Amino acid sequence: MHGAVNCASIGCPALRPEAFTATRLDAQLEDGMQRFMGDRTRNRVSNGKAEVSSIFKWFREDFEKGQRGWSRVEDMLASYAAQLSDKPEEQAALKARSLPVVHLDYDWSLNGVGR
């Protein structure tokens, strides 16, 4: 849900161009998470660190409940290594869970204001 729910701030995941539907919900949520993890303004590997949205700090417990086999945020980051980096060595480090995780400042300004 955290990769798909939008709070209208710039730091949030991007708003979907379609409504959620019961028949496609799982696929839509996964697509939202892939798009959010692939948005390098919000999540990325840089300077030998996984630099990720503060959402993963604030809602850490939600990513550590065993869903999809994740017991740590680092497990979730490993699942999205290809979205977080184009470099094979960085993807390997994410999959090995060997990169330190830092949380980026969250941009609370409203989407579309002054644009």
Secondary structure, 3 states (H helix, E strand, C coil): CCCCCCCCECCCCCCCCCCCCHHHHHHHHHHHHHHHHHCCCCCEEECCEEEECCHHHHCHHHHCCCHHHCCCHHHHHHHCHHHHCCCHHHHHHHHCCCCCEEECCCCCCECCCCC
